[in-house]
Amino acid sequence: MIVYILFNPALIGTIRQETSIAISREAVDIDHITQRCPMLRSIAEEILRLTAYSASTRYISSDTIIGGKTLRKGNRIMMPFRQIHRDMAIWGDKPQDFDPQRFLKNPKLKRFNMAFGGGATQCPGQHLAVYSMMLFAAIVVNKFDVQLDPPGQKFPEQDLGELVLGLAEVKKSMDVMVKLVPRNVQV
């Protein structure tokens, strides 16, 4: 999440504005960050959509024809979420692009975000994971001035050749180096 934010620097100010009221020296208002920060939530949902690389497997309960192909009862079908998350019919003209406001513009898209599976196989820890992402990003951008160091680094590419159970891995040679400087902020 921090990498996506760093490569879209205007987001740092946006996130600070939305979350600064919830960050103090003594405590963090988790409820504010998780319930009253729609832009931060949209960013988190979009990042999960772009990086989800898992799949769902289902049993075929009756013979079904899709695209002229017969799927036979008793077999399994595998649905990779990456293809669902790149479907222009759902996500618009440029589904491969990071749009931090995508879920703000259309909150109903959340039902198509399969980063944590779907139906009976949905991850029970999904809310904790999203809240942790949001909380971490809010703390980092409020407590530190964060920047790419050295500047001019390339955005890390996903290693699509590796099978994973959750989020796509980043190519091993593409670590992002950052510099964190504590902010002198009165809170």
Backbone as CSV, one residue per row, in Angstrom:
resi,resn,N_x,N_y,N_z,CA_x,CA_y,CA_z,C_x,C_y,C_z
1,MET,0.828,-1.190,0.000,0.000,0.000,0.000,0.875,1.256,0.000
2,ILE,1.938,1.233,0.768,2.839,2.387,0.826,3.472,2.626,-0.538
3,VAL,3.828,1.587,-1.252,4.431,1.750,-2.579,3.453,2.435,-3.527
4,TYR,2.212,1.998,-3.556,1.222,2.644,-4.421,1.062,4.118,-4.045
5,ILE,1.081,4.410,-2.770,0.945,5.792,-2.316,2.167,6.609,-2.742
6,LEU,3.364,6.056,-2.581,4.580,6.783,-2.940,4.665,7.083,-4.433
7,PHE,4.134,6.190,-5.244,4.173,6.413,-6.685,3.004,7.287,-7.153
8,ASN,2.169,7.712,-6.228,1.084,8.667,-6.471,1.141,9.694,-5.345
9,PRO,2.164,10.563,-5.333,2.469,11.405,-4.172,1.341,12.308,-3.689
10,ALA,0.420,12.688,-4.553,-0.700,13.529,-4.107,-1.539,12.814,-3.054
11,LEU,-1.481,11.486,-3.047,-2.264,10.716,-2.079,-1.783,10.932,-0.644
12,ILE,-0.514,11.256,-0.468,0.003,11.452,0.892,-0.771,12.568,1.585
13,GLY,-0.922,13.707,0.928,-1.673,14.825,1.508,-3.134,14.481,1.732
14,THR,-3.704,13.758,0.778,-5.112,13.356,0.895,-5.316,12.454,2.111
15,ILE,-4.438,11.491,2.266,-4.558,10.557,3.394,-4.299,11.282,4.712
16,ARG,-3.302,12.167,4.745,-3.043,12.940,5.971,-4.262,13.761,6.364
17,GLN,-4.850,14.411,5.384,-6.022,15.250,5.672,-7.163,14.404,6.236
18,GLU,-7.357,13.233,5.676,-8.473,12.388,6.091,-8.226,11.702,7.439
19,THR,-6.961,11.442,7.752,-6.667,10.613,8.931,-6.006,11.346,10.097
20,SER,-5.501,12.547,9.881,-4.695,13.206,10.924,-5.450,13.384,12.238
21,ILE,-6.744,13.592,12.173,-7.539,13.761,13.398,-7.521,12.494,14.268
22,ALA,-7.230,11.363,13.649,-7.271,10.081,14.369,-5.919,9.659,14.935
23,ILE,-4.866,10.420,14.632,-3.515,10.044,15.057,-3.022,11.056,16.090
24,SER,-2.684,10.562,17.273,-2.083,11.433,18.285,-0.833,10.749,18.812
25,ARG,-0.128,11.435,19.696,1.085,10.830,20.276,0.756,9.614,21.131
26,GLU,-0.371,9.659,21.809,-0.717,8.616,22.760,-1.534,7.472,22.175
27,ALA,-2.328,7.765,21.151,-3.261,6.735,20.680,-3.638,6.966,19.222
28,VAL,-4.267,5.962,18.664,-4.803,6.033,17.316,-6.280,5.661,17.401
29,ASP,-7.128,6.489,16.810,-8.558,6.219,16.782,-8.846,5.267,15.616
30,ILE,-8.804,3.991,15.925,-8.985,2.960,14.889,-10.357,3.073,14.249
31,ASP,-11.378,3.358,15.037,-12.727,3.487,14.476,-12.789,4.587,13.424
32,HIS,-12.146,5.711,13.700,-12.150,6.792,12.715,-11.482,6.336,11.414
33,ILE,-10.318,5.721,11.545,-9.575,5.308,10.345,-10.347,4.257,9.552
34,THR,-10.959,3.321,10.230,-11.624,2.231,9.503,-13.042,2.576,9.064
35,GLN,-13.680,3.542,9.712,-15.079,3.830,9.400,-15.324,5.207,8.768
36,ARG,-14.393,6.149,8.941,-14.643,7.518,8.475,-13.570,8.038,7.531
37,CYS,-12.922,7.142,6.832,-11.878,7.533,5.875,-12.155,6.860,4.527
38,PRO,-13.145,7.366,3.799,-13.551,6.703,2.562,-12.469,6.660,1.484
39,MET,-11.645,7.681,1.400,-10.585,7.666,0.390,-9.552,6.600,0.715
40,LEU,-9.155,6.516,1.974,-8.192,5.503,2.390,-8.754,4.109,2.142
41,ARG,-10.026,3.916,2.436,-10.677,2.625,2.185,-10.685,2.311,0.685
42,SER,-11.001,3.302,-0.141,-11.020,3.099,-1.593,-9.639,2.696,-2.100
43,ILE,-8.608,3.348,-1.577,-7.235,3.009,-1.960,-6.923,1.566,-1.578
44,ALA,-7.280,1.174,-0.372,-7.022,-0.195,0.090,-7.751,-1.212,-0.797
45,GLU,-9.017,-0.966,-1.089,-9.790,-1.879,-1.941,-9.169,-1.981,-3.334
46,GLU,-8.746,-0.846,-3.876,-8.161,-0.841,-5.224,-6.845,-1.612,-5.258
47,ILE,-6.033,-1.450,-4.232,-4.765,-2.168,-4.183,-5.011,-3.671,-4.059
48,LEU,-5.960,-4.050,-3.249,-6.290,-5.475,-3.132,-6.792,-6.025,-4.469
49,ARG,-7.621,-5.248,-5.161,-8.126,-5.682,-6.466,-6.975,-5.908,-7.445
50,LEU,-6.012,-5.005,-7.450,-4.909,-5.088,-8.407,-3.890,-6.168,-8.068
51,THR,-3.810,-6.557,-6.819,-2.771,-7.502,-6.417,-3.288,-8.899,-6.083
52,ALA,-4.612,-9.076,-6.031,-5.162,-10.403,-5.727,-4.814,-11.369,-6.859
53,TYR,-4.203,-12.457,-6.487,-3.721,-13.398,-7.493,-4.146,-14.829,-7.165
54,SER,-5.089,-14.950,-6.276,-5.544,-16.281,-5.898,-6.687,-16.705,-6.818
55,ALA,-7.243,-17.848,-6.540,-8.331,-18.376,-7.358,-9.307,-19.118,-6.461
56,SER,-10.467,-19.355,-6.999,-11.486,-20.117,-6.294,-11.786,-21.374,-7.094
57,THR,-12.008,-22.449,-6.399,-12.352,-23.705,-7.051,-13.744,-24.119,-6.601
58,ARG,-14.558,-24.517,-7.552,-15.921,-24.950,-7.252,-16.213,-26.267,-7.974
59,TYR,-17.072,-27.057,-7.355,-17.553,-28.272,-8.001,-18.684,-27.909,-8.953
60,ILE,-18.726,-28.578,-10.083,-19.799,-28.366,-11.049,-20.945,-29.282,-10.643
61,SER,-22.088,-28.690,-10.297,-23.213,-29.470,-9.756,-24.124,-30.031,-10.849
62,SER,-24.054,-29.476,-12.045,-24.829,-30.026,-13.169,-24.112,-29.650,-14.460
63,ASP,-24.306,-30.457,-15.497,-23.691,-30.144,-16.783,-24.071,-28.722,-17.184
64,THR,-23.067,-27.967,-17.595,-23.264,-26.554,-17.931,-22.493,-26.245,-19.203
65,ILE,-23.103,-25.474,-20.088,-22.424,-25.070,-21.318,-22.080,-23.592,-21.211
66,ILE,-20.784,-23.297,-21.389,-20.300,-21.915,-21.367,-19.414,-21.727,-22.589
67,GLY,-19.787,-20.773,-23.435,-18.985,-20.492,-24.626,-18.813,-21.689,-25.535
68,GLY,-19.830,-22.514,-25.623,-19.767,-23.693,-26.492,-19.046,-24.884,-25.887
69,LYS,-18.548,-24.740,-24.698,-17.837,-25.840,-24.010,-18.746,-26.402,-22.932
70,THR,-18.773,-27.736,-22.833,-19.581,-28.390,-21.809,-18.726,-28.681,-20.588
71,LEU,-19.177,-28.174,-19.472,-18.534,-28.462,-18.191,-19.369,-29.551,-17.530
72,ARG,-18.754,-30.692,-17.278,-19.472,-31.867,-16.805,-19.631,-31.887,-15.285
73,LYS,-20.829,-32.289,-14.883,-21.159,-32.452,-13.463,-20.115,-33.342,-12.790
74,GLY,-19.736,-32.958,-11.567,-18.781,-33.745,-10.789,-17.345,-33.283,-10.932
75,ASN,-17.055,-32.511,-11.958,-15.711,-31.960,-12.136,-15.589,-30.656,-11.361
76,ARG,-14.419,-30.083,-11.427,-14.170,-28.810,-10.759,-13.852,-27.743,-11.797
77,ILE,-14.133,-26.513,-11.410,-13.759,-25.370,-12.228,-12.953,-24.425,-11.358
78,MET,-11.939,-23.834,-11.967,-11.085,-22.909,-11.234,-11.301,-21.509,-11.816
79,MET,-11.560,-20.546,-10.932,-11.791,-19.160,-11.361,-10.675,-18.281,-10.813
80,PRO,-9.719,-17.882,-11.669,-8.661,-16.977,-11.192,-9.207,-15.563,-11.023
81,PHE,-8.971,-14.978,-9.865,-9.505,-13.657,-9.565,-8.859,-12.561,-10.401
82,ARG,-7.623,-12.778,-10.819,-6.931,-11.760,-11.621,-7.731,-11.420,-12.878
83,GLN,-8.280,-12.427,-13.537,-9.055,-12.166,-14.749,-10.357,-11.422,-14.426
84,ILE,-10.982,-11.779,-13.326,-12.206,-11.085,-12.910,-11.895,-9.617,-12.620
85,HIS,-10.753,-9.377,-11.988,-10.373,-8.019,-11.605,-9.868,-7.184,-12.779
86,ARG,-9.746,-7.771,-13.942,-9.324,-7.033,-15.146,-10.450,-6.963,-16.187
87,ASP,-11.649,-7.315,-15.808,-12.788,-7.351,-16.726,-13.315,-5.930,-16.972
88,MET,-13.196,-5.463,-18.215,-13.628,-4.098,-18.548,-15.128,-3.906,-18.369
89,ALA,-15.902,-4.977,-18.502,-17.355,-4.853,-18.320,-17.704,-4.470,-16.884
90,ILE,-16.848,-4.815,-15.944,-17.077,-4.489,-14.531,-16.325,-3.222,-14.138
91,TRP,-15.027,-3.155,-14.478,-14.132,-2.143,-13.922,-13.912,-0.930,-14.824
92,GLY,-14.446,-0.945,-16.041,-14.297,0.210,-16.925,-13.175,0.053,-17.927
93,ASP,-12.872,1.150,-18.617,-11.935,1.138,-19.746,-10.515,0.706,-19.402
94,LYS,-10.039,1.040,-18.234,-8.645,0.744,-17.882,-8.569,-0.013,-16.563
95,PRO,-9.028,-1.244,-16.545,-9.053,-1.981,-15.280,-7.672,-2.318,-14.746
96,GLN,-6.651,-2.267,-15.596,-5.294,-2.582,-15.155,-4.638,-1.401,-14.445
97,ASP,-5.225,-0.205,-14.562,-4.642,0.991,-13.954,-5.107,1.177,-12.512
98,PHE,-4.220,1.719,-11.704,-4.539,2.079,-10.322,-5.378,3.350,-10.322
99,ASP,-6.595,3.254,-9.821,-7.491,4.403,-9.694,-7.890,4.499,-8.225
100,PRO,-7.235,5.368,-7.451,-7.500,5.424,-6.009,-8.938,5.782,-5.663
101,GLN,-9.671,6.376,-6.601,-11.055,6.770,-6.336,-12.078,5.793,-6.908
102,ARG,-11.639,4.691,-7.471,-12.550,3.749,-8.134,-13.709,3.333,-7.224
103,PHE,-13.409,3.001,-5.976,-14.447,2.522,-5.060,-15.225,3.676,-4.421
104,LEU,-14.695,4.891,-4.491,-15.451,6.070,-4.068,-16.496,6.408,-5.130
105,LYS,-16.075,6.349,-6.383,-16.975,6.677,-7.491,-18.104,5.664,-7.620
106,ASN,-17.796,4.408,-7.310,-18.805,3.365,-7.442,-18.646,2.342,-6.312
107,PRO,-19.224,2.612,-5.138,-19.082,1.698,-3.995,-19.624,0.284,-4.264
108,LYS,-20.525,0.147,-5.219,-21.080,-1.182,-5.522,-20.035,-2.129,-6.105
109,LEU,-18.915,-1.593,-6.574,-17.856,-2.435,-7.116,-17.265,-3.361,-6.056
110,LYS,-17.417,-3.001,-4.786,-16.850,-3.812,-3.706,-17.301,-5.270,-3.797
111,ARG,-18.514,-5.500,-4.269,-19.005,-6.880,-4.346,-18.277,-7.706,-5.399
112,PHE,-17.576,-7.039,-6.325,-16.820,-7.752,-7.350,-15.350,-7.920,-6.975
113,ASN,-14.948,-7.340,-5.859,-13.563,-7.436,-5.422,-13.388,-8.767,-4.685
114,MET,-12.717,-9.696,-5.346,-12.592,-11.062,-4.833,-11.261,-11.317,-4.127
115,ALA,-10.609,-10.265,-3.660,-9.293,-10.420,-3.044,-9.296,-11.400,-1.874
116,PHE,-10.435,-11.541,-1.205,-10.520,-12.440,-0.063,-11.442,-13.619,-0.336
117,GLY,-11.624,-13.946,-1.604,-12.505,-15.058,-1.962,-13.945,-14.578,-2.022
118,GLY,-14.839,-15.537,-2.045,-16.246,-15.187,-2.128,-17.116,-16.295,-1.577
119,GLY,-18.335,-15.937,-1.262,-19.296,-16.925,-0.773,-18.841,-17.582,0.510
120,ALA,-19.034,-18.899,0.581,-18.706,-19.657,1.784,-17.205,-19.740,2.030
121,THR,-16.406,-19.445,1.012,-14.954,-19.562,1.168,-14.280,-18.211,1.397
122,GLN,-15.056,-17.208,1.761,-14.487,-15.889,2.005,-13.623,-15.918,3.269
123,CYS,-12.489,-15.270,3.193,-11.530,-15.260,4.300,-12.137,-14.623,5.549
124,PRO,-12.107,-15.309,6.682,-12.678,-14.727,7.899,-11.848,-13.570,8.460
125,GLY,-10.601,-13.443,8.027,-9.742,-12.379,8.521,-9.691,-11.159,7.614
126,GLN,-10.591,-11.104,6.637,-10.517,-10.012,5.651,-10.617,-8.627,6.281
127,HIS,-11.499,-8.439,7.236,-11.663,-7.109,7.829,-10.415,-6.709,8.613
128,LEU,-9.858,-7.636,9.352,-8.629,-7.355,10.089,-7.500,-6.990,9.125
129,ALA,-7.403,-7.689,8.005,-6.351,-7.408,7.027,-6.509,-6.008,6.432
130,VAL,-7.714,-5.654,6.025,-7.956,-4.328,5.434,-7.732,-3.241,6.479
131,TYR,-8.234,-3.441,7.678,-8.042,-2.456,8.745,-6.555,-2.271,9.044
132,SER,-5.800,-3.354,9.045,-4.361,-3.277,9.314,-3.651,-2.473,8.228
133,MET,-4.026,-2.705,6.969,-3.448,-1.931,5.867,-3.725,-0.443,6.043
134,MET,-4.987,-0.129,6.317,-5.392,1.263,6.459,-4.683,1.924,7.643
135,LEU,-4.630,1.224,8.750,-4.000,1.747,9.956,-2.509,1.989,9.732
136,PHE,-1.837,1.030,9.127,-0.405,1.164,8.859,-0.131,2.376,7.972
137,ALA,-0.893,2.497,6.876,-0.689,3.624,5.958,-0.951,4.954,6.658
138,ALA,-2.006,5.033,7.451,-2.328,6.278,8.157,-1.221,6.664,9.137
139,ILE,-0.711,5.701,9.871,0.365,5.986,10.830,1.623,6.435,10.100
140,VAL,2.000,5.726,9.048,3.228,6.062,8.328,3.163,7.474,7.753
141,VAL,2.082,7.807,7.038,2.051,9.133,6.393,1.855,10.267,7.389
142,ASN,1.309,9.983,8.563,1.144,11.036,9.574,2.378,11.204,10.456
143,LYS,3.077,10.145,10.721,4.227,10.212,11.626,5.547,10.476,10.902
144,PHE,5.560,10.235,9.566,6.813,10.360,8.817,6.612,11.114,7.507
145,ASP,7.674,11.787,7.083,7.783,12.206,5.699,8.425,11.008,5.008
146,VAL,7.749,10.468,4.054,8.208,9.247,3.400,8.399,9.535,1.918
147,GLN,9.523,9.035,1.399,9.819,9.273,-0.015,10.674,8.143,-0.568
148,LEU,10.656,8.046,-1.881,11.517,7.073,-2.542,12.963,7.516,-2.371
149,ASP,13.856,6.575,-2.031,15.263,6.913,-1.855,16.115,5.754,-2.347
150,PRO,16.688,5.858,-3.503,16.810,7.060,-4.327,15.546,7.344,-5.131
151,PRO,15.358,8.606,-5.513,14.223,8.953,-6.368,14.368,8.301,-7.736
152,GLY,13.273,8.236,-8.464,13.315,7.712,-9.831,13.253,6.202,-9.938
153,GLN,12.950,5.525,-8.851,12.836,4.067,-8.907,11.639,3.667,-9.769
154,LYS,11.732,2.484,-10.311,10.659,1.955,-11.142,9.629,1.256,-10.251
155,PHE,8.345,1.425,-10.612,7.293,0.745,-9.861,7.516,-0.765,-9.967
156,PRO,7.454,-1.499,-8.853,7.748,-2.935,-8.891,6.709,-3.722,-9.695
157,GLU,7.207,-4.629,-10.498,6.337,-5.482,-11.300,5.964,-6.722,-10.509
158,GLN,4.754,-7.211,-10.748,4.313,-8.440,-10.104,4.974,-9.632,-10.788
159,ASP,5.325,-10.617,-9.993,5.899,-11.855,-10.515,4.748,-12.810,-10.802
160,LEU,4.218,-12.734,-12.003,3.045,-13.516,-12.362,3.384,-14.966,-12.690
161,GLY,4.661,-15.304,-12.661,5.070,-16.674,-12.933,5.007,-17.576,-11.706
162,GLU,4.844,-16.991,-10.560,4.794,-17.752,-9.316,3.348,-17.920,-8.868
163,LEU,2.971,-19.136,-8.512,1.641,-19.372,-7.972,1.644,-18.991,-6.491
164,VAL,0.617,-18.273,-6.081,0.495,-17.851,-4.693,-0.933,-18.077,-4.230
165,LEU,-1.129,-18.077,-2.940,-2.468,-18.265,-2.396,-3.212,-16.962,-2.170
166,GLY,-2.525,-15.841,-2.209,-3.181,-14.578,-1.890,-2.819,-13.485,-2.860
167,LEU,-1.929,-12.601,-2.420,-1.538,-11.460,-3.224,-0.312,-11.788,-4.055
168,ALA,-0.254,-11.208,-5.251,0.875,-11.450,-6.150,2.177,-10.992,-5.497
169,GLU,3.209,-11.763,-5.729,4.540,-11.399,-5.244,5.142,-10.354,-6.179
170,VAL,6.088,-9.594,-5.671,6.841,-8.635,-6.474,8.091,-9.352,-6.963
171,LYS,8.519,-9.049,-8.193,9.749,-9.646,-8.715,10.887,-9.381,-7.742
172,LYS,11.699,-10.390,-7.524,12.738,-10.326,-6.498,13.723,-9.175,-6.695
173,SER,13.950,-8.761,-7.922,14.924,-7.708,-8.178,14.329,-6.309,-8.073
174,MET,13.089,-6.199,-7.620,12.406,-4.908,-7.678,12.003,-4.362,-6.309
175,ASP,12.840,-4.551,-5.318,12.567,-3.955,-4.013,12.500,-2.435,-4.160
176,VAL,11.635,-1.832,-3.375,11.515,-0.376,-3.368,12.177,0.128,-2.090
177,MET,13.074,1.076,-2.262,13.781,1.657,-1.131,13.111,2.981,-0.770
178,VAL,12.882,3.172,0.534,12.226,4.390,0.992,13.038,5.040,2.103
179,LYS,12.795,6.310,2.284,13.412,7.072,3.367,12.284,7.581,4.255
180,LEU,12.384,7.305,5.538,11.401,7.773,6.528,12.075,8.785,7.435
181,VAL,11.487,9.980,7.509,12.000,11.017,8.396,10.853,11.393,9.325
182,PRO,11.054,11.269,10.640,9.985,11.629,11.571,9.513,13.067,11.313
183,ARG,8.211,13.224,11.311,7.630,14.558,11.106,7.577,15.287,12.437
184,ASN,7.836,16.557,12.414,7.751,17.389,13.608,6.349,17.994,13.634
185,VAL,5.403,17.189,14.047,4.005,17.595,14.021,3.484,17.653,15.443
186,GLN,2.800,18.729,15.759,2.180,18.855,17.074,0.811,18.190,17.041
187,VAL,0.653,17.120,17.786,-0.639,16.435,17.899,-1.011,16.236,19.344
